Amino acid sequence: MLKMKKISETYDMRVFTDVGEYFGDVEESIITQNKVFGWRVRATKNSFLTKVLGSAKGVIVPHQLVKSIGDIMIISKAALPSASEEEQKEAVE
């Protein structure tokens, strides 16, 4: 059965990738006409985004990459910003 959620219920929701990494928190939704276009996810302390992006505040995740919304939001790992292996190693350290 399909359960409906209000957009306002998703604000500050934790976002994880489908491989289990904490990605960030939902900051706002981007709506065009009458459908959700994307989600602005802010980089929070200890999130994958903070490690990869450094000083950037967050990213916009297209709605097509959202797999599930419930108590948390699950997105496809394709939403992960690409970075070279050296940059990823530096971010982890």
VMD Tcl script that builds the backbone (N, CA, C; Angstrom):
set m [mol new atoms 279]
animate dup $m
set s [atomselect $m all]
$s set {name element resname resid chain x y z} {
  {N N MET 1 A 0.840 -1.176 0.000}
  {CA C MET 1 A 0.000 0.000 0.000}
  {C C MET 1 A 0.883 1.237 0.000}
  {N N LEU 2 A 0.526 2.210 -0.795}
  {CA C LEU 2 A 1.270 3.460 -0.916}
  {C C LEU 2 A 0.893 4.397 0.220}
  {N N LYS 3 A 1.898 4.856 0.961}
  {CA C LYS 3 A 1.646 5.797 2.047}
  {C C LYS 3 A 2.080 7.183 1.596}
  {N N MET 4 A 1.276 8.172 1.892}
  {CA C MET 4 A 1.559 9.548 1.501}
  {C C MET 4 A 2.228 10.276 2.665}
  {N N LYS 5 A 3.142 11.183 2.337}
  {CA C LYS 5 A 3.799 12.026 3.326}
  {C C LYS 5 A 3.668 13.466 2.887}
  {N N LYS 6 A 3.590 14.351 3.842}
  {CA C LYS 6 A 3.624 15.773 3.534}
  {C C LYS 6 A 5.078 16.176 3.326}
  {N N ILE 7 A 5.293 17.108 2.410}
  {CA C ILE 7 A 6.647 17.595 2.147}
  {C C ILE 7 A 7.272 18.122 3.434}
  {N N SER 8 A 6.491 18.813 4.249}
  {CA C SER 8 A 7.028 19.397 5.479}
  {C C SER 8 A 7.553 18.338 6.449}
  {N N GLU 9 A 7.092 17.101 6.332}
  {CA C GLU 9 A 7.570 16.027 7.196}
  {C C GLU 9 A 8.976 15.566 6.829}
  {N N THR 10 A 9.445 15.941 5.653}
  {CA C THR 10 A 10.764 15.488 5.205}
  {C C THR 10 A 11.888 16.435 5.617}
  {N N TYR 11 A 11.564 17.642 6.056}
  {CA C TYR 11 A 12.604 18.596 6.433}
  {C C TYR 11 A 13.389 18.077 7.628}
  {N N ASP 12 A 14.701 18.203 7.560}
  {CA C ASP 12 A 15.649 17.712 8.573}
  {C C ASP 12 A 15.692 16.192 8.654}
  {N N MET 13 A 15.102 15.503 7.681}
  {CA C MET 13 A 15.158 14.042 7.635}
  {C C MET 13 A 16.576 13.611 7.274}
  {N N ARG 14 A 17.056 12.566 7.897}
  {CA C ARG 14 A 18.389 12.041 7.605}
  {C C ARG 14 A 18.354 11.304 6.266}
  {N N VAL 15 A 19.423 11.475 5.484}
  {CA C VAL 15 A 19.520 10.862 4.157}
  {C C VAL 15 A 20.686 9.873 4.160}
  {N N PHE 16 A 20.409 8.654 3.690}
  {CA C PHE 16 A 21.425 7.612 3.583}
  {C C PHE 16 A 21.462 7.113 2.143}
  {N N THR 17 A 22.624 6.593 1.733}
  {CA C THR 17 A 22.718 5.981 0.412}
  {C C THR 17 A 22.244 4.544 0.506}
  {N N ASP 18 A 22.028 3.924 -0.644}
  {CA C ASP 18 A 21.574 2.536 -0.640}
  {C C ASP 18 A 22.667 1.557 -0.223}
  {N N VAL 19 A 23.889 2.057 -0.020}
  {CA C VAL 19 A 24.963 1.210 0.502}
  {C C VAL 19 A 25.216 1.477 1.987}
  {N N GLY 20 A 24.366 2.312 2.611}
  {CA C GLY 20 A 24.403 2.504 4.053}
  {C C GLY 20 A 25.205 3.678 4.569}
  {N N GLU 21 A 25.717 4.549 3.693}
  {CA C GLU 21 A 26.490 5.704 4.151}
  {C C GLU 21 A 25.559 6.858 4.505}
  {N N TYR 22 A 25.853 7.521 5.619}
  {CA C TYR 22 A 25.093 8.712 5.999}
  {C C TYR 22 A 25.493 9.832 5.054}
  {N N PHE 23 A 24.524 10.423 4.359}
  {CA C PHE 23 A 24.765 11.395 3.296}
  {C C PHE 23 A 24.598 12.830 3.776}
  {N N GLY 24 A 23.599 13.108 4.600}
  {CA C GLY 24 A 23.318 14.453 5.083}
  {C C GLY 24 A 21.873 14.555 5.537}
  {N N ASP 25 A 21.376 15.781 5.646}
  {CA C ASP 25 A 19.995 16.018 6.061}
  {C C ASP 25 A 19.257 16.822 5.002}
  {N N VAL 26 A 17.967 16.542 4.833}
  {CA C VAL 26 A 17.146 17.279 3.874}
  {C C VAL 26 A 16.989 18.709 4.380}
  {N N GLU 27 A 17.312 19.663 3.519}
  {CA C GLU 27 A 17.153 21.073 3.870}
  {C C GLU 27 A 15.856 21.624 3.288}
  {N N GLU 28 A 15.579 21.283 2.033}
  {CA C GLU 28 A 14.332 21.715 1.410}
  {C C GLU 28 A 14.052 20.889 0.169}
  {N N SER 29 A 12.821 20.995 -0.315}
  {CA C SER 29 A 12.439 20.315 -1.550}
  {C C SER 29 A 12.328 21.347 -2.658}
  {N N ILE 30 A 12.595 20.912 -3.876}
  {CA C ILE 30 A 12.480 21.780 -5.042}
  {C C ILE 30 A 11.290 21.269 -5.842}
  {N N ILE 31 A 10.268 22.103 -5.956}
  {CA C ILE 31 A 9.026 21.708 -6.611}
  {C C ILE 31 A 8.844 22.519 -7.885}
  {N N THR 32 A 8.549 21.837 -8.984}
  {CA C THR 32 A 8.226 22.500 -10.245}
  {C C THR 32 A 6.808 22.102 -10.622}
  {N N GLN 33 A 6.008 23.084 -10.943}
  {CA C GLN 33 A 4.594 22.897 -11.247}
  {C C GLN 33 A 3.926 22.109 -10.121}
  {N N ASN 34 A 3.660 20.846 -10.307}
  {CA C ASN 34 A 2.973 20.088 -9.253}
  {C C ASN 34 A 3.712 18.805 -8.857}
  {N N LYS 35 A 5.024 18.757 -9.093}
  {CA C LYS 35 A 5.768 17.570 -8.698}
  {C C LYS 35 A 7.135 17.947 -8.128}
  {N N VAL 36 A 7.714 17.016 -7.377}
  {CA C VAL 36 A 9.022 17.244 -6.762}
  {C C VAL 36 A 10.095 17.053 -7.826}
  {N N PHE 37 A 10.942 18.061 -7.991}
  {CA C PHE 37 A 12.041 18.017 -8.947}
  {C C PHE 37 A 13.303 17.467 -8.292}
  {N N GLY 38 A 13.564 17.886 -7.058}
  {CA C GLY 38 A 14.779 17.457 -6.383}
  {C C GLY 38 A 14.750 17.819 -4.910}
  {N N TRP 39 A 15.839 17.472 -4.233}
  {CA C TRP 39 A 15.965 17.695 -2.797}
  {C C TRP 39 A 17.299 18.357 -2.515}
  {N N ARG 40 A 17.288 19.420 -1.747}
  {CA C ARG 40 A 18.532 20.045 -1.324}
  {C C ARG 40 A 18.946 19.370 -0.021}
  {N N VAL 41 A 20.107 18.739 -0.061}
  {CA C VAL 41 A 20.623 18.013 1.099}
  {C C VAL 41 A 21.841 18.763 1.623}
  {N N ARG 42 A 21.806 19.129 2.895}
  {CA C ARG 42 A 22.926 19.874 3.471}
  {C C ARG 42 A 23.939 18.901 4.068}
  {N N ALA 43 A 25.185 19.305 3.944}
  {CA C ALA 43 A 26.271 18.538 4.537}
  {C C ALA 43 A 26.279 18.814 6.029}
  {N N THR 44 A 26.226 17.774 6.823}
  {CA C THR 44 A 26.235 17.913 8.275}
  {C C THR 44 A 27.487 17.243 8.836}
  {N N LYS 45 A 27.756 17.505 10.086}
  {CA C LYS 45 A 28.930 16.945 10.729}
  {C C LYS 45 A 28.894 15.419 10.631}
  {N N ASN 46 A 30.012 14.833 10.285}
  {CA C ASN 46 A 30.184 13.376 10.161}
  {C C ASN 46 A 29.462 12.768 8.964}
  {N N SER 47 A 28.970 13.584 8.031}
  {CA C SER 47 A 28.306 13.026 6.853}
  {C C SER 47 A 29.319 12.802 5.731}
  {N N PHE 48 A 28.946 11.963 4.783}
  {CA C PHE 48 A 29.788 11.699 3.619}
  {C C PHE 48 A 30.032 12.980 2.830}
  {N N LEU 49 A 29.012 13.826 2.733}
  {CA C LEU 49 A 29.150 15.076 1.983}
  {C C LEU 49 A 30.228 15.977 2.571}
  {N N THR 50 A 30.297 16.074 3.870}
  {CA C THR 50 A 31.309 16.903 4.512}
  {C C THR 50 A 32.701 16.389 4.183}
  {N N LYS 51 A 32.862 15.076 4.156}
  {CA C LYS 51 A 34.166 14.491 3.849}
  {C C LYS 51 A 34.574 14.759 2.408}
  {N N VAL 52 A 33.625 14.708 1.484}
  {CA C VAL 52 A 33.933 14.865 0.065}
  {C C VAL 52 A 33.966 16.331 -0.368}
  {N N LEU 53 A 32.996 17.114 0.106}
  {CA C LEU 53 A 32.864 18.485 -0.364}
  {C C LEU 53 A 33.679 19.504 0.415}
  {N N GLY 54 A 34.046 19.174 1.626}
  {CA C GLY 54 A 34.811 20.123 2.423}
  {C C GLY 54 A 33.961 21.282 2.891}
  {N N SER 55 A 34.173 22.459 2.308}
  {CA C SER 55 A 33.488 23.662 2.786}
  {C C SER 55 A 32.136 23.920 2.125}
  {N N ALA 56 A 31.752 23.128 1.135}
  {CA C ALA 56 A 30.456 23.336 0.477}
  {C C ALA 56 A 29.330 23.023 1.458}
  {N N LYS 57 A 28.204 23.695 1.274}
  {CA C LYS 57 A 27.089 23.542 2.209}
  {C C LYS 57 A 26.212 22.335 1.926}
  {N N GLY 58 A 26.200 21.856 0.686}
  {CA C GLY 58 A 25.367 20.712 0.355}
  {C C GLY 58 A 25.244 20.503 -1.135}
  {N N VAL 59 A 24.313 19.642 -1.527}
  {CA C VAL 59 A 24.083 19.318 -2.937}
  {C C VAL 59 A 22.584 19.214 -3.201}
  {N N ILE 60 A 22.242 19.226 -4.480}
  {CA C ILE 60 A 20.863 18.981 -4.894}
  {C C ILE 60 A 20.803 17.581 -5.484}
  {N N VAL 61 A 19.924 16.767 -4.930}
  {CA C VAL 61 A 19.743 15.387 -5.384}
  {C C VAL 61 A 18.467 15.331 -6.222}
  {N N PRO 62 A 18.569 14.942 -7.510}
  {CA C PRO 62 A 17.355 14.797 -8.328}
  {C C PRO 62 A 16.412 13.758 -7.730}
  {N N HIS 63 A 15.124 14.006 -7.830}
  {CA C HIS 63 A 14.133 13.102 -7.229}
  {C C HIS 63 A 14.201 11.693 -7.823}
  {N N GLN 64 A 14.670 11.562 -9.060}
  {CA C GLN 64 A 14.766 10.242 -9.688}
  {C C GLN 64 A 15.740 9.335 -8.941}
  {N N LEU 65 A 16.673 9.913 -8.173}
  {CA C LEU 65 A 17.654 9.115 -7.445}
  {C C LEU 65 A 17.185 8.721 -6.050}
  {N N VAL 66 A 15.989 9.187 -5.660}
  {CA C VAL 66 A 15.430 8.824 -4.364}
  {C C VAL 66 A 14.762 7.460 -4.495}
  {N N LYS 67 A 15.176 6.534 -3.640}
  {CA C LYS 67 A 14.619 5.183 -3.691}
  {C C LYS 67 A 13.464 5.008 -2.729}
  {N N SER 68 A 13.550 5.644 -1.547}
  {CA C SER 68 A 12.521 5.450 -0.541}
  {C C SER 68 A 12.512 6.618 0.439}
  {N N ILE 69 A 11.308 6.940 0.921}
  {CA C ILE 69 A 11.154 7.956 1.959}
  {C C ILE 69 A 10.245 7.367 3.027}
  {N N GLY 70 A 10.744 7.340 4.242}
  {CA C GLY 70 A 9.980 6.838 5.385}
  {C C GLY 70 A 10.433 7.613 6.605}
  {N N ASP 71 A 11.019 6.908 7.566}
  {CA C ASP 71 A 11.626 7.574 8.712}
  {C C ASP 71 A 12.929 8.241 8.298}
  {N N ILE 72 A 13.581 7.684 7.271}
  {CA C ILE 72 A 14.767 8.269 6.665}
  {C C ILE 72 A 14.553 8.286 5.157}
  {N N MET 73 A 15.425 8.984 4.432}
  {CA C MET 73 A 15.372 8.982 2.972}
  {C C MET 73 A 16.541 8.146 2.474}
  {N N ILE 74 A 16.281 7.265 1.527}
  {CA C ILE 74 A 17.328 6.442 0.931}
  {C C ILE 74 A 17.479 6.871 -0.524}
  {N N ILE 75 A 18.735 7.181 -0.897}
  {CA C ILE 75 A 19.015 7.608 -2.265}
  {C C ILE 75 A 19.991 6.636 -2.911}
  {N N SER 76 A 20.038 6.658 -4.227}
  {CA C SER 76 A 20.954 5.813 -4.973}
  {C C SER 76 A 22.382 6.293 -4.764}
  {N N LYS 77 A 23.323 5.360 -4.773}
  {CA C LYS 77 A 24.720 5.754 -4.621}
  {C C LYS 77 A 25.205 6.561 -5.830}
  {N N ALA 78 A 24.439 6.583 -6.915}
  {CA C ALA 78 A 24.780 7.396 -8.082}
  {C C ALA 78 A 24.730 8.889 -7.754}
  {N N ALA 79 A 24.086 9.247 -6.645}
  {CA C ALA 79 A 24.003 10.648 -6.229}
  {C C ALA 79 A 25.298 11.131 -5.589}
  {N N LEU 80 A 26.194 10.207 -5.264}
  {CA C LEU 80 A 27.440 10.588 -4.614}
  {C C LEU 80 A 28.290 11.420 -5.559}
  {N N PRO 81 A 28.783 12.551 -5.081}
  {CA C PRO 81 A 29.680 13.359 -5.927}
  {C C PRO 81 A 30.934 12.554 -6.225}
  {N N SER 82 A 31.405 12.628 -7.456}
  {CA C SER 82 A 32.603 11.870 -7.802}
  {C C SER 82 A 33.836 12.662 -7.384}
  {N N ALA 83 A 34.797 11.953 -6.833}
  {CA C ALA 83 A 36.066 12.543 -6.433}
  {C C ALA 83 A 37.147 11.508 -6.707}
  {N N SER 84 A 38.340 11.989 -6.951}
  {CA C SER 84 A 39.432 11.055 -7.220}
  {C C SER 84 A 39.749 10.262 -5.962}
  {N N GLU 85 A 40.449 9.155 -6.127}
  {CA C GLU 85 A 40.767 8.311 -4.983}
  {C C GLU 85 A 41.640 9.044 -3.974}
  {N N GLU 86 A 42.565 9.892 -4.463}
  {CA C GLU 86 A 43.435 10.642 -3.561}
  {C C GLU 86 A 42.622 11.610 -2.711}
  {N N GLU 87 A 41.660 12.308 -3.330}
  {CA C GLU 87 A 40.829 13.241 -2.590}
  {C C GLU 87 A 39.993 12.516 -1.544}
  {N N GLN 88 A 39.494 11.323 -1.885}
  {CA C GLN 88 A 38.695 10.564 -0.932}
  {C C GLN 88 A 39.541 10.108 0.242}
  {N N LYS 89 A 40.790 9.692 -0.021}
  {CA C LYS 89 A 41.681 9.290 1.067}
  {C C LYS 89 A 41.983 10.453 1.989}
  {N N GLU 90 A 42.206 11.653 1.401}
  {CA C GLU 90 A 42.481 12.844 2.206}
  {C C GLU 90 A 41.261 13.215 3.050}
  {N N ALA 91 A 40.085 13.054 2.480}
  {CA C ALA 91 A 38.852 13.411 3.196}
  {C C ALA 91 A 38.629 12.490 4.397}
  {N N VAL 92 A 39.001 11.224 4.265}
  {CA C VAL 92 A 38.822 10.266 5.346}
  {C C VAL 92 A 39.794 10.560 6.486}
  {N N GLU 93 A 41.002 10.978 6.138}
  {CA C GLU 93 A 42.018 11.263 7.169}
  {C C GLU 93 A 41.664 12.535 7.854}
}
mol reanalyze $m
mol bondsrecalc $m
mol representation Tube
mol addrep $m
